[in-house]
């Protein structure tokens, strides 16, 4: 399988502190739309900055700390481009 990712604009990649509205929410909105069960079962509402902020530790662990084979690893992050993964990581800090 070959995966091809697009790059984010250089202006976004230069940001040390990405914004929720312009940079992060569009990424999370896609996953909100693709996986509505996370919202309907009160796991996380990826459209809500408040809910995302209250679960930063869970997101950080799911995306960056667990091994890919761990049952709590967020497998959808495998489909994020390296640029988007980096922007999310910066915002989580």
Secondary structure, 3 states (H helix, E strand, C coil): CCCCCCCCCHHHHCCCCCCHHHHHHHHHHHHHHHCCHHHHCCCCCCCCHHHHHHCHHHHHHHHHHCCCCCCCCCHHHHHCCHHHHHHHHHHHC
